């Protein structure tokens, strides 16, 4: 099997689910003679490990490296079918598609060539801006140049899809909050965010049908962008859609059968490339991102007119993972209780990655929201939910500690810089971006009317929402729990 974009590495996320007894992949352990007293391991601030020898000297230990092939011994993390789909999204495959498309154009076979559109999310822009010491705006403009050098026809900003996701998630939450058994609709709360595929995959494969009803049906921004590109911008065209994302799990999300469009006979997202893969591609081609000229982003949203603008990255109010908790909390407070919430005061609970915010009136809790990042907090949340002791109405759930800015495929820290420090820098960069709220986005309003037929239309619900599925593990005599 081909390697997955070089290599996946266990990074300094400081939080992951340890292998269970169900994992049957054998691990080779190199045994060395010891004095019988055991070995001492010291962890440096940068996350590197050193073994302390008997004479007091230090020996640096190598980090574990894994490929997709290492994960296929069970059906827990990734299936063999999924691995085949994900390998289609490697940087090698992306470069092959660019080259093949360019050759067709050069040969005059324009009708056989594809329209290649690249959608760029904000987290990789900030990660690469940090790496190459650029402003977010310059980084976005230079990425546009790089992709056009490779052969992209359009490079677009993903903010429009983020705004769709926030609006739909808010509407879904309010509907769930107001629902009662007498309406024939179950008030399925807390509603759990669905934009993180790592968390969704874990829920489907570990907790199955019990947790799935709580997960928001709103598509992630990546998949909403896929629908916009394939069904609106690229209708009646042969489009190859690339997204630039902060984590590898987005490749699995793009490969889901739910996101294969029967009308276009293609996936909404053909290839996901990450910040660290872009860094590798630039290094392999001996291209320095900061040396490139600035180019413009395309804006083909209305009537497919390919207007171009200077890219100006914007942010949402709230977390660097999209600001779901903030947006839904503020708008729900106004819509349901006619209360304005300007500055949300989050309270940190068991650790910095678990926070909650409460709306109270006359001593009564009206809304209780939380942000839970990292599997340590996710597991605690799920266990409380199973015991019926979760007090929350909504939870923004992300698999990576510190959320998407610390995604597993973001650029690695510079020498002497810890993962925590780089995440703090990215958070500062994010907070310095100009704010544009979804309701200020005129393009989103126009697309609701011109493309989807309104917010409450059947097409809107079909295009912007999805469903999730419990994954039954295949019986295996080796992982029977006695």
C-alpha positions as CSV (number, residue, x, y, z in Angstrom):
1,X,0.0,0.0,0.0
2,X,1.3,3.5,-0.8
3,X,2.2,5.6,2.1
4,X,-0.2,8.2,3.3
5,X,1.3,11.6,2.4
6,X,4.7,10.6,3.7
7,X,3.9,9.6,7.3
8,X,1.5,10.1,10.1
9,X,3.2,10.9,13.4
10,X,2.1,10.7,17.0
11,X,2.5,14.4,17.8
12,X,2.4,16.5,20.9
13,X,-1.4,16.6,21.0
14,X,-1.0,15.4,24.6
15,X,-4.2,13.6,24.4
16,X,-5.3,10.4,22.6
17,X,-7.1,7.2,23.1
18,X,-4.6,4.5,24.1
19,X,-4.7,1.2,22.3
20,X,-7.2,-1.2,23.9
21,X,-7.0,-5.0,24.2
22,X,-9.1,-5.1,21.0
23,X,-6.1,-3.8,19.1
24,X,-4.3,-6.9,17.8
25,X,-1.6,-5.3,15.7
26,X,1.7,-6.7,17.0
27,X,4.3,-4.1,18.0
28,X,8.0,-5.0,17.7
29,X,9.9,-4.2,20.9
30,X,13.6,-4.2,20.8
31,X,14.7,-5.7,24.1
32,X,18.0,-4.6,25.6
33,X,19.8,-6.0,28.6
34,X,19.3,-3.9,31.7
35,X,20.4,-4.0,35.3
36,X,16.9,-5.1,36.3
37,X,16.1,-1.8,37.9
38,X,14.1,-0.5,34.9
39,X,14.7,2.6,32.8
40,X,13.9,6.2,33.6
41,X,12.4,8.3,30.8
42,X,12.5,12.1,30.8
43,X,10.1,14.2,28.7
44,X,11.4,17.5,27.5
45,X,9.3,20.6,27.1
46,X,9.3,20.2,23.3
47,X,7.7,16.7,23.7
48,X,10.9,14.7,22.9
49,X,11.7,11.7,25.1
50,X,15.1,10.8,26.6
51,X,16.1,7.6,28.3
52,X,18.4,8.2,31.3
53,X,21.3,5.7,31.3
54,X,22.9,4.1,34.3
55,X,25.9,6.5,34.0
56,X,23.6,9.5,34.0
57,X,23.8,10.2,30.2
58,X,20.8,10.8,28.1
59,X,19.8,8.9,25.0
60,X,17.1,10.4,22.7
61,X,14.3,8.0,21.9
62,X,12.8,7.9,18.4
63,X,9.2,8.9,17.9
64,X,6.8,6.2,16.7
65,X,5.9,6.5,13.0
66,X,2.7,4.9,11.6
67,X,1.3,4.4,8.2
68,X,-2.3,3.5,7.2
69,X,-1.2,-0.1,6.9
70,X,-0.4,-0.2,10.6
71,X,-4.0,0.6,11.4
72,X,-5.7,-2.2,9.5
73,X,-5.5,-5.1,12.0
74,X,-9.0,-4.4,13.4
75,X,-12.1,-2.5,12.3
76,X,-11.7,0.1,15.1
77,X,-10.0,3.1,13.6
78,X,-10.0,2.8,9.8
79,X,-11.2,0.0,7.5
80,X,-9.3,-1.3,4.5
81,X,-12.0,0.2,2.2
82,X,-11.5,3.6,3.8
83,X,-7.8,3.4,3.5
84,X,-8.0,2.9,-0.3
85,X,-10.2,6.0,-0.5
86,X,-7.8,8.0,1.6
87,X,-4.7,7.1,-0.4
88,X,-6.4,8.7,-3.3
89,X,-6.0,12.0,-1.4
90,X,-2.2,12.0,-1.1
91,X,0.0,14.9,-2.2
92,X,1.4,12.5,-4.9
93,X,-2.1,11.9,-6.3
94,X,-2.9,15.6,-6.2
95,X,0.3,16.5,-8.1
96,X,-0.5,13.7,-10.6
97,X,-4.0,15.2,-11.2
98,X,-2.5,18.7,-11.7
99,X,0.1,17.4,-14.2
100,X,-2.4,15.3,-16.1
101,X,-4.8,18.3,-16.4
102,X,-2.1,20.7,-17.5
103,X,-1.0,18.2,-20.2
104,X,-4.5,18.0,-21.6
105,X,-4.8,21.8,-21.8
106,X,-1.4,22.0,-23.5
107,X,-2.4,19.4,-26.0
108,X,-5.5,21.4,-26.8
109,X,-7.9,18.8,-25.3
110,X,-9.7,21.4,-23.3
111,X,-13.0,19.5,-23.2
112,X,-11.3,16.6,-21.5
113,X,-9.6,18.8,-18.8
114,X,-11.2,19.3,-15.5
115,X,-11.9,22.6,-13.7
116,X,-9.7,22.4,-10.6
117,X,-11.0,24.5,-7.6
118,X,-9.1,24.7,-4.4
119,X,-11.0,25.8,-1.2
120,X,-8.8,27.0,1.7
121,X,-9.8,27.1,5.3
122,X,-8.5,29.6,7.9
123,X,-6.5,27.2,10.2
124,X,-4.0,26.0,7.6
125,X,-3.5,29.6,6.4
126,X,-2.6,30.7,10.0
127,X,-0.3,27.6,10.4
128,X,1.6,28.3,7.2
129,X,1.7,32.0,8.0
130,X,3.4,31.2,11.2
131,X,5.8,28.8,9.5
132,X,6.9,31.3,6.8
133,X,6.6,34.5,9.0
134,X,3.8,36.0,6.9
135,X,0.7,37.9,7.6
136,X,-2.5,35.7,7.2
137,X,-3.5,37.9,4.2
138,X,-0.1,37.5,2.4
139,X,-0.1,33.8,3.2
140,X,-3.5,33.3,1.6
141,X,-2.5,35.4,-1.4
142,X,0.7,33.4,-1.9
143,X,-1.1,30.1,-1.5
144,X,-3.3,31.2,-4.3
145,X,-0.2,31.8,-6.5
146,X,1.2,28.4,-5.6
147,X,-2.0,26.5,-6.5
148,X,-2.3,28.4,-9.7
149,X,1.3,27.5,-10.5
150,X,0.3,23.9,-10.1
151,X,-2.7,24.4,-12.4
152,X,-5.6,25.4,-10.3
153,X,-8.4,27.3,-12.1
154,X,-9.8,28.9,-9.0
155,X,-8.7,29.3,-5.4
156,X,-11.6,30.3,-3.0
157,X,-12.1,31.1,0.7
158,X,-14.1,28.7,2.8
159,X,-15.7,31.3,5.0
160,X,-18.9,31.1,3.0
161,X,-19.3,27.4,4.0
162,X,-18.4,28.2,7.6
163,X,-21.3,30.7,7.7
164,X,-23.8,28.3,6.2
165,X,-22.7,25.7,8.9
166,X,-23.2,28.1,11.7
167,X,-26.6,29.3,10.5
168,X,-27.9,25.8,10.0
169,X,-26.5,24.5,13.3
170,X,-28.3,27.4,15.1
171,X,-31.6,26.7,13.4
172,X,-31.2,23.0,14.2
173,X,-30.5,23.7,17.9
174,X,-33.5,26.0,18.3
175,X,-35.7,23.4,16.7
176,X,-34.4,20.7,19.1
177,X,-34.7,23.0,22.1
178,X,-38.3,23.9,21.4
179,X,-39.3,20.3,20.5
180,X,-41.5,18.3,22.9
181,X,-42.7,14.8,23.0
182,X,-46.3,16.1,22.3
183,X,-45.0,17.5,19.0
184,X,-44.0,14.0,18.0
185,X,-40.4,15.2,18.0
186,X,-38.0,14.1,20.7
187,X,-36.1,16.9,22.4
188,X,-32.7,15.3,21.7
189,X,-30.3,17.4,23.9
190,X,-27.5,18.1,24.3
191,X,-26.9,18.7,20.7
192,X,-23.3,17.8,19.9
193,X,-21.3,19.5,17.2
194,X,-20.6,17.5,14.0
195,X,-17.9,19.5,12.3
196,X,-15.0,17.3,13.6
197,X,-14.8,14.0,11.7
198,X,-12.4,12.6,14.3
199,X,-15.0,12.9,16.9
200,X,-17.8,11.7,14.6
201,X,-15.8,8.7,13.5
202,X,-15.1,7.8,17.2
203,X,-18.8,8.2,18.1
204,X,-20.0,6.0,15.2
205,X,-17.4,3.2,15.8
206,X,-17.3,3.2,19.6
207,X,-20.7,4.3,20.9
208,X,-22.9,3.7,17.9
209,X,-26.6,4.3,17.9
210,X,-26.7,5.6,21.5
211,X,-24.7,8.8,20.8
212,X,-25.5,9.4,17.1
213,X,-29.0,11.0,17.8
214,X,-27.4,13.7,19.8
215,X,-24.9,14.7,17.0
216,X,-25.9,17.6,14.9
217,X,-27.1,16.7,11.4
218,X,-25.6,19.9,9.9
219,X,-22.7,19.2,7.5
220,X,-19.2,20.4,8.3
221,X,-18.0,23.5,6.4
222,X,-15.8,21.2,4.3
223,X,-18.7,19.2,3.0
224,X,-21.0,22.2,2.6
225,X,-18.2,23.7,0.5
226,X,-18.2,20.5,-1.5
227,X,-21.9,20.9,-2.2
228,X,-21.5,24.5,-3.2
229,X,-18.6,23.8,-5.6
230,X,-20.0,20.7,-7.2
231,X,-23.7,21.6,-7.4
232,X,-23.6,25.4,-7.8
233,X,-20.3,26.7,-9.0
234,X,-19.4,23.7,-11.1
235,X,-22.8,22.6,-12.3
236,X,-22.5,21.2,-15.8
237,X,-18.7,21.1,-15.5
238,X,-16.2,18.4,-14.7
239,X,-14.8,19.7,-11.4
240,X,-12.0,18.4,-9.3
241,X,-12.4,19.9,-5.8
242,X,-9.5,20.2,-3.4
243,X,-9.8,21.4,0.2
244,X,-6.9,22.6,2.4
245,X,-7.6,21.5,6.0
246,X,-5.9,21.3,9.4
247,X,-6.3,17.6,10.0
248,X,-6.0,14.2,8.3
249,X,-9.5,13.1,9.5
250,X,-10.9,15.4,6.9
251,X,-9.7,12.9,4.3
252,X,-11.9,10.2,5.9
253,X,-14.8,12.6,6.0
254,X,-14.5,13.4,2.3
255,X,-14.4,9.6,1.6
256,X,-17.7,8.9,3.3
257,X,-20.3,7.3,1.0
258,X,-22.9,9.9,2.2
259,X,-20.9,12.6,0.3
260,X,-20.8,10.8,-3.0
261,X,-23.1,12.8,-5.3
262,X,-25.1,10.5,-7.6
263,X,-26.0,13.5,-9.9
264,X,-22.4,14.4,-10.6
265,X,-21.1,10.9,-10.1
266,X,-18.3,12.2,-8.0
267,X,-17.4,13.0,-4.4
268,X,-18.2,16.5,-3.1
269,X,-14.5,16.8,-2.1
270,X,-12.1,14.9,-4.4
271,X,-8.9,15.6,-2.4
272,X,-8.0,16.9,1.0
273,X,-4.6,18.3,1.5
274,X,-3.2,19.5,4.8
275,X,-0.9,22.3,6.1
276,X,1.9,19.9,6.8
277,X,1.5,18.2,3.4
278,X,1.7,21.6,1.7
279,X,4.9,22.4,3.6
280,X,6.3,19.1,2.3
281,X,5.2,19.8,-1.3
282,X,6.9,23.3,-1.1
283,X,10.1,21.8,0.3
284,X,10.2,19.0,-2.3
285,X,9.8,21.6,-5.1
286,X,12.4,23.9,-3.4
287,X,9.8,26.7,-3.3
288,X,9.8,29.2,-0.5
289,X,6.3,30.4,0.0
290,X,7.3,33.9,1.1
291,X,9.2,34.4,-2.2
292,X,6.0,34.0,-4.3
293,X,4.0,36.9,-5.6
294,X,0.5,37.6,-4.3
295,X,-2.6,36.5,-6.2
296,X,-6.3,37.0,-5.8
297,X,-9.0,34.6,-4.7
298,X,-12.0,33.9,-7.0
299,X,-15.6,34.7,-6.0
300,X,-17.7,32.6,-8.4
301,X,-20.8,32.5,-6.1
302,X,-23.4,34.6,-7.9
303,X,-24.4,33.7,-11.4
304,X,-21.0,31.9,-11.8
305,X,-19.2,35.2,-12.6
306,X,-15.6,34.6,-11.7
307,X,-14.9,37.9,-9.9
308,X,-11.5,38.1,-8.2
309,X,-10.7,39.8,-4.9
310,X,-7.6,40.3,-2.7
311,X,-8.0,37.6,0.0
312,X,-8.8,39.0,3.4
313,X,-9.2,36.2,6.0
314,X,-11.9,36.7,8.5
315,X,-12.9,34.9,11.7
316,X,-16.0,34.1,13.6
317,X,-16.5,35.2,17.2
318,X,-15.5,32.5,19.6
319,X,-13.1,29.5,19.3
320,X,-10.6,28.9,16.5
321,X,-12.6,25.8,15.6
322,X,-15.4,27.9,14.0
323,X,-17.0,29.5,17.0
324,X,-20.0,27.1,17.1
325,X,-20.7,27.4,20.8
326,X,-20.6,31.3,20.8
327,X,-22.7,31.7,17.7
328,X,-25.5,29.3,18.7
329,X,-25.5,30.5,22.3
330,X,-25.9,34.2,21.4
331,X,-28.5,33.7,18.7
332,X,-30.5,31.2,20.6
333,X,-30.6,33.5,23.7
334,X,-32.0,36.2,21.4
335,X,-34.4,34.0,19.5
336,X,-35.8,32.0,22.4
337,X,-35.6,34.3,25.3
338,X,-35.1,37.8,23.7
339,X,-31.9,38.3,25.7
340,X,-28.7,39.9,24.3
341,X,-25.4,38.3,25.2
342,X,-22.5,40.5,24.2
343,X,-19.6,39.1,26.1
344,X,-19.7,35.4,27.0
345,X,-18.0,34.5,30.2
346,X,-16.6,30.9,29.9
347,X,-15.7,29.1,33.1
348,X,-12.8,26.6,32.9
349,X,-13.7,23.4,34.6
350,X,-11.5,20.2,34.9
351,X,-8.9,21.5,32.4
352,X,-8.4,24.3,29.9
353,X,-10.0,22.3,27.2
354,X,-13.3,21.9,29.0
355,X,-15.2,25.2,29.4
356,X,-18.8,26.1,30.0
357,X,-21.0,29.2,29.7
358,X,-24.4,29.7,31.3
359,X,-27.4,31.9,30.6
360,X,-29.4,32.6,33.8
361,X,-32.5,34.6,34.6
362,X,-34.1,35.0,38.0
363,X,-31.9,32.2,39.3
364,X,-33.0,29.8,36.6
365,X,-30.5,28.3,34.1
366,X,-31.9,28.9,30.6
367,X,-28.9,27.7,28.5
368,X,-25.8,25.8,29.5
369,X,-23.2,25.3,26.8
370,X,-19.8,23.7,26.8
371,X,-16.6,23.4,24.7
372,X,-15.0,20.0,25.0
373,X,-11.7,19.5,23.2
374,X,-9.6,16.3,23.2
375,X,-10.6,12.7,23.8
376,X,-10.0,12.9,27.5
377,X,-12.9,15.4,27.8
378,X,-14.9,13.6,25.1
379,X,-14.9,10.3,27.0
380,X,-16.0,12.1,30.2
381,X,-18.8,13.8,28.3
382,X,-20.0,10.6,26.7
383,X,-20.0,8.7,30.0
384,X,-22.0,11.5,31.7
385,X,-24.4,11.4,28.7
386,X,-24.9,7.7,29.0
387,X,-25.6,8.0,32.7
388,X,-28.1,10.7,32.1
389,X,-26.1,13.2,34.0
390,X,-25.1,15.7,31.3
391,X,-26.4,19.2,32.2
392,X,-25.7,20.7,28.8
393,X,-27.9,21.9,26.0
394,X,-25.1,22.1,23.4
395,X,-21.4,21.0,23.3
396,X,-18.8,22.1,20.8
397,X,-16.8,18.9,20.4
398,X,-13.4,18.7,18.8
399,X,-11.0,15.7,18.9
400,X,-7.8,17.8,19.1
401,X,-6.8,19.5,22.3
402,X,-7.2,23.3,21.8
403,X,-9.4,22.6,18.8
404,X,-8.7,22.9,15.1
405,X,-5.9,25.4,15.4
406,X,-4.0,22.6,16.9
407,X,-5.1,20.1,14.3
408,X,-3.0,16.9,13.8
409,X,-1.9,18.0,10.4
410,X,-0.9,21.6,11.2
411,X,2.8,22.6,10.6
412,X,5.1,21.2,13.4
413,X,6.6,23.7,15.8
414,X,9.9,25.3,15.1
415,X,13.1,24.2,16.9
416,X,12.8,25.0,20.6
417,X,9.1,25.9,20.4
418,X,6.5,23.6,22.1
419,X,3.2,22.6,20.6
420,X,1.4,24.6,23.3
421,X,3.4,27.8,22.4
422,X,2.6,27.5,18.7
423,X,-1.1,27.0,19.4
424,X,-1.1,30.1,21.6
425,X,0.6,32.1,18.7
426,X,-2.1,30.8,16.3
427,X,-4.8,31.8,18.7
428,X,-3.4,35.3,18.9
429,X,-3.3,35.5,15.1
430,X,-6.8,34.3,14.8
431,X,-8.1,36.8,17.3
432,X,-6.4,39.6,15.4
433,X,-8.4,38.8,12.2
434,X,-11.4,41.0,11.3
435,X,-14.8,39.6,12.4
436,X,-17.5,38.9,9.9
437,X,-20.7,37.3,11.2
438,X,-22.8,34.9,9.1
439,X,-25.7,37.3,9.1
440,X,-23.5,40.0,7.6
441,X,-22.6,37.7,4.7
442,X,-24.7,38.9,1.8
443,X,-23.5,36.0,-0.4
444,X,-24.9,33.4,1.9
445,X,-28.3,35.2,1.9
446,X,-28.3,35.3,-1.9
447,X,-27.4,31.6,-2.2
448,X,-30.2,30.6,0.1
449,X,-32.6,32.3,-2.3
450,X,-31.1,31.7,-5.7
451,X,-29.7,28.2,-5.2
452,X,-31.5,26.5,-2.3
453,X,-35.0,28.1,-2.5
454,X,-34.9,29.5,1.0
455,X,-33.8,28.4,4.4
456,X,-36.7,26.0,5.1
457,X,-36.8,24.4,1.7
458,X,-36.4,20.7,1.1
459,X,-33.4,21.4,-1.0
460,X,-31.8,23.4,1.8
461,X,-32.3,20.5,4.2
462,X,-31.0,17.9,1.8
463,X,-27.9,19.9,0.7
464,X,-26.8,21.2,4.1
465,X,-27.5,18.3,6.3
466,X,-26.4,14.6,6.5
467,X,-26.8,11.5,8.6
468,X,-24.5,9.3,10.6
469,X,-24.3,5.6,11.1
470,X,-23.4,3.2,13.8
471,X,-20.6,1.0,12.7
472,X,-20.8,-2.6,13.8
473,X,-17.5,-4.3,14.4
474,X,-16.9,-7.6,12.6
475,X,-16.8,-10.6,15.0
476,X,-13.2,-11.5,15.8
477,X,-12.2,-14.4,18.1
478,X,-9.1,-12.6,19.0
479,X,-10.8,-9.6,20.6
480,X,-13.6,-11.3,22.5
481,X,-14.0,-9.8,25.9
482,X,-14.2,-12.5,28.5
